[in-house]
Amino acid sequence: MTVRISQTADVQKFFEEASGFDNDQGSSRMKAVVHRVLSDSIKIIEDLQISPEEFWKAVNYFNELGSRQEAGLLVAGLGLEHYLDLLMDAEDEQAGHVGGTPRTIEGPLYVAGAPLSKHEARLDDGQDPGTVLFMQGQVRDIDGKPLAGAIVDVWHANTGGTYSYFDASQSDFNLRRRIETDAEGRYRFRSIVPSGYGCPPDGPTQQLLNQLGRHGQRPAHVHFFISAPGHRHLTTQINLAGDQYLHDDFAYATRDELIAEIHFIEDPQQAAARGVSERFAEINFDFTLQPTAELNAQQRAQRVRAQEV
C-alpha cells in the first residue's frame, strides 16, 4: 500500500518553513525555487516509492558528481543544456528573432582569457602530432554584410579528446584563441583536427548513462563564441561531417546547419604551399549574427567558467 502525506497541511507547512516562507530575510526568488524543488521531490518519492536506500544512494551520487566536477557533463548528457537551447529558440521565434547561425550548447570546458590575435592565429603549440587543420570563414550580419572587428573565440580538444587547463599535460591556452576579424569579416586559423571523446568511463556521468542504456560519446567538434557590437552573442559549435557519432552525440549538440565538411588534402604541392610537409585538412565555415540593441544580448550568458570571475 502506498502511503501519501505530501498534501497534508502539516507537511505543506513544514516545507514552507524549510523554504524560508516564514521569514522576511534572504531571496524571495530562491525561496520559490527551493520550495518547488522540495515539493516536486517529495512527490517523486511518493509516486515512485523511493526507498531510504535509494534516497541515500542518490545523495551519495551528488557528492561524487561534485567531487569529480562532472555536473556540467551530466546536464549535457541528460539533454538539459540542449533543452535550454530549444527554449531560447522558441522564445526567439515568438519575439521575431529569426535568421543567423543556430546556437548550440557551450559545454563545461571553456576557459576565459585566451590570447587575442588579429585576423588569424595558430591554436596548437606543435606538441600534438595530429593532422594539421586550416579553418577559415567570414562573420556577417543577416543582410550578408561582413562584420569587421568581430571576435571569434574558439576552443577544441586535442587528438586525445582532452582540453587544455583541464588536462595538465597541455600548455596554457593550447587549442584556444580569440581572433578579431579583418575588414571583410574574415578569420583564419591553423590548428590540428580534433578528436571526439567520451565521458570518463569510471565517472558518475557514465555510471548513470549505463543505467539508461546509453553511451557517453561525442563526435569531433569545435566550439565558438562569436560576438560583435550591435549583434547578439552566439554560442555554437561545429560538428565534423563523417564522424561516427555525428548524429548520435550524447550531448545532443548536433544541428544540421552546424555540420562542417572537412576536406583532407593529399597533394604535396598544396601542402608545401601551406607550409606543411604532409596531408592536411581544410574547413570553411561562415557565421551569421542577428542584430540587437540590447547590451545584455551582446554578451555571453553569465555562468561560472574557468579563470573567469
C-alpha positions in Angstrom: 0.0 0.0 0.0 1.3 3.4 -1.0 1.3 6.0 1.8 1.0 9.6 0.7 1.3 12.5 3.1 2.7 15.3 0.9 -0.6 17.1 0.6 -1.4 17.2 4.3 -1.5 20.6 5.9 1.3 19.7 8.3 3.7 18.6 5.6 2.9 21.6 3.4 3.6 23.9 6.3 6.8 22.0 7.2 8.2 22.5 3.6 7.1 26.2 3.5 9.1 26.7 6.7 12.1 24.8 5.3 11.9 27.1 2.2 12.1 30.2 4.4 8.5 31.4 3.8 8.1 32.2 7.5 10.7 35.0 7.5 11.4 38.1 5.5 15.1 37.5 5.1 17.0 36.1 2.1 15.9 35.9 -1.5 12.2 35.5 -2.5 13.3 34.0 -5.8 15.5 31.4 -4.1 12.7 30.6 -1.7 10.2 30.0 -4.5 12.7 27.8 -6.4 13.7 25.7 -3.3 10.0 25.2 -2.4 9.3 23.9 -5.9 12.3 21.6 -5.7 11.2 20.2 -2.3 7.5 19.9 -3.4 8.4 18.0 -6.6 11.0 15.9 -4.8 8.6 14.6 -2.2 6.1 13.8 -5.0 8.7 11.8 -6.8 9.5 9.9 -3.5 5.8 9.1 -3.0 4.9 8.4 -6.7 7.8 6.1 -7.4 8.0 4.7 -3.8 11.7 5.7 -3.4 13.2 3.7 -0.6 15.5 5.2 2.0 18.4 3.1 0.5 17.7 4.7 -3.0 17.4 8.1 -1.4 20.8 7.9 0.2 22.3 6.4 -2.9 21.2 9.5 -4.8 22.7 11.8 -2.1 26.0 10.0 -2.4 25.8 10.2 -6.2 25.5 14.0 -6.0 28.5 14.0 -3.7 30.5 12.0 -6.2 29.3 14.2 -9.1 30.6 17.3 -7.3 33.9 15.7 -6.3 34.5 14.7 -10.0 33.3 18.1 -11.3 31.0 16.4 -13.7 27.8 18.3 -13.1 28.3 20.2 -16.4 28.8 16.9 -18.2 25.7 15.4 -16.7 23.3 18.2 -17.6 24.6 18.0 -21.2 24.2 14.2 -21.2 20.6 14.3 -19.9 19.7 16.8 -22.5 19.0 19.7 -20.1 21.6 22.0 -21.8 20.1 21.2 -25.2 16.6 21.9 -23.7 17.7 25.4 -22.8 18.7 25.9 -26.5 15.3 24.7 -27.6 13.6 27.0 -25.1 15.6 30.0 -26.3 14.9 29.1 -29.9 11.2 29.2 -29.1 11.5 32.5 -27.3 13.4 33.9 -30.3 10.7 32.7 -32.7 8.0 34.3 -30.6 9.9 37.6 -30.4 10.6 37.6 -34.2 14.4 37.0 -33.8 14.9 34.8 -36.9 17.9 34.0 -39.2 21.5 33.7 -38.3 23.7 30.7 -37.4 22.0 28.4 -34.9 23.1 28.3 -31.3 24.1 25.1 -29.6 25.5 24.1 -26.2 28.6 25.7 -24.7 29.6 22.6 -22.6 31.6 22.8 -19.4 35.2 23.3 -20.9 35.5 27.0 -21.9 38.4 28.9 -20.4 38.3 32.7 -20.4 41.2 34.9 -21.3 42.7 33.1 -24.4 45.2 35.2 -26.4 43.7 37.7 -28.8 45.0 37.8 -32.4 44.3 40.0 -35.4 42.6 38.2 -38.3 44.5 34.9 -37.9 46.0 32.7 -35.3 47.7 29.4 -34.7 45.9 27.4 -32.0 48.1 24.4 -31.3 51.5 24.5 -29.6 53.1 22.0 -32.0 53.3 19.2 -29.4 50.4 17.1 -30.8 51.3 15.1 -34.0 47.8 15.4 -35.2 46.7 16.3 -38.8 47.2 20.0 -39.5 43.9 21.8 -39.9 43.3 25.1 -41.7 40.0 26.7 -40.9 38.7 30.0 -42.3 35.4 31.8 -42.8 33.5 35.0 -42.6 31.3 36.6 -40.0 28.4 38.5 -41.5 25.1 40.2 -40.4 21.7 38.8 -41.5 21.9 41.0 -44.6 25.1 39.5 -45.7 27.3 42.5 -44.7 30.8 41.5 -43.4 31.3 42.3 -39.7 34.8 43.7 -39.3 36.2 43.6 -35.8 34.0 40.7 -34.7 35.6 38.4 -32.1 35.8 34.7 -32.9 36.6 32.9 -29.6 37.5 29.3 -30.5 38.4 26.2 -28.5 38.6 22.4 -29.1 40.1 19.2 -27.9 43.3 17.6 -28.9 43.7 14.2 -30.6 43.3 12.5 -27.3 39.9 14.2 -26.7 41.2 16.4 -23.8 41.2 20.2 -23.3 44.0 22.4 -22.1 43.6 23.7 -18.5 41.6 20.6 -17.6 44.4 18.4 -19.0 47.6 19.4 -17.1 49.9 17.9 -19.8 48.9 20.6 -22.3 50.4 24.1 -22.4 48.3 27.1 -21.3 45.6 28.0 -23.8 46.6 25.2 -26.2 43.9 25.0 -28.8 42.3 28.2 -27.5 42.4 31.6 -29.2 40.3 34.7 -29.8 40.6 36.1 -33.3 39.4 39.6 -34.4 38.0 39.5 -38.0 39.6 41.6 -40.7 37.9 44.4 -42.8 36.0 41.7 -44.7 34.8 40.0 -41.6 37.2 37.1 -42.2 39.0 34.9 -39.7 41.6 32.2 -40.3 43.4 29.8 -38.0 45.8 26.8 -38.1 45.3 24.0 -35.6 45.0 20.2 -35.6 42.0 18.1 -36.4 40.3 17.4 -33.0 39.2 14.0 -31.8 35.8 13.1 -30.4 35.8 11.8 -26.9 33.7 10.1 -24.3 32.7 10.7 -20.6 35.3 9.3 -18.2 34.3 5.6 -18.1 34.7 5.4 -14.3 32.9 8.7 -13.6 29.4 9.3 -12.2 28.0 10.6 -15.6 28.8 7.4 -17.4 27.7 5.4 -14.4 24.2 7.0 -14.8 24.2 6.7 -18.6 25.0 3.0 -18.2 21.8 2.6 -16.1 19.9 4.3 -19.0 21.5 2.0 -21.6 23.2 5.0 -23.3 26.8 5.7 -24.4 28.7 8.9 -23.5 30.4 9.7 -26.7 30.7 13.0 -28.6 31.7 13.5 -32.3 34.7 15.6 -33.1 33.7 19.3 -32.8 35.0 22.8 -32.5 33.4 25.3 -30.1 32.8 29.0 -30.8 31.7 32.2 -29.2 31.1 34.8 -31.9 30.4 38.5 -30.9 30.3 41.9 -32.5 28.9 45.3 -31.3 25.3 45.7 -32.1 24.7 42.0 -32.6 23.5 39.1 -30.5 26.3 37.0 -29.0 26.4 33.5 -30.5 27.3 30.4 -28.6 27.7 27.5 -31.0 29.9 24.6 -32.2 30.5 22.8 -35.5 30.5 19.0 -35.6 32.7 17.4 -38.2 31.0 15.5 -41.1 31.7 11.8 -41.3 32.2 11.3 -37.6 30.8 8.0 -36.2 28.8 9.9 -33.6 27.7 12.9 -35.7 24.0 12.1 -35.3 24.4 10.2 -32.1 26.0 12.9 -29.9 25.4 12.0 -26.2 25.2 15.8 -25.5 22.6 16.4 -28.3 24.6 19.3 -29.7 24.5 18.4 -33.4 22.3 20.6 -35.7 22.2 20.1 -39.4 23.2 23.7 -40.1 26.3 23.2 -37.9 27.8 20.2 -39.6 31.0 21.2 -41.2 32.5 19.4 -44.2 36.2 18.6 -43.6 38.4 18.1 -46.6 41.7 16.2 -46.4 44.3 17.2 -48.9 47.0 14.7 -50.0 48.7 16.8 -52.7 52.3 17.5 -51.8 52.3 20.8 -53.8 49.3 22.1 -51.9 50.9 21.0 -48.6 54.1 22.9 -49.5 52.2 26.0 -50.4 50.6 25.9 -46.9 53.9 25.4 -45.2 53.3 21.8 -44.2 55.1 18.6 -45.3 52.2 16.1 -45.4 48.5 15.5 -45.5 46.4 18.3 -44.1 42.7 19.3 -43.7 40.6 22.3 -44.5 37.3 23.6 -43.2 35.4 26.6 -44.5 32.6 27.9 -42.2 30.8 31.2 -42.1 28.8 32.6 -39.2 25.8 35.0 -39.3 24.8 37.2 -36.4 21.5 38.7 -35.6 21.2 42.4 -34.8 20.3 43.7 -31.3 20.4 47.0 -29.4 20.2 45.2 -26.0 23.7 45.2 -24.4 22.9 42.1 -22.4 22.2 40.2 -25.5 25.6 41.2 -27.0 27.3 39.4 -24.1 27.7 35.7 -23.4 25.4 34.4 -20.7 26.7 34.6 -17.1 27.9 31.4 -15.6 30.9 30.2 -13.6 33.7 29.4 -16.0 37.4 28.6 -15.6 39.6 31.6 -15.0 36.5 33.9 -15.1 35.2 35.8 -12.1 
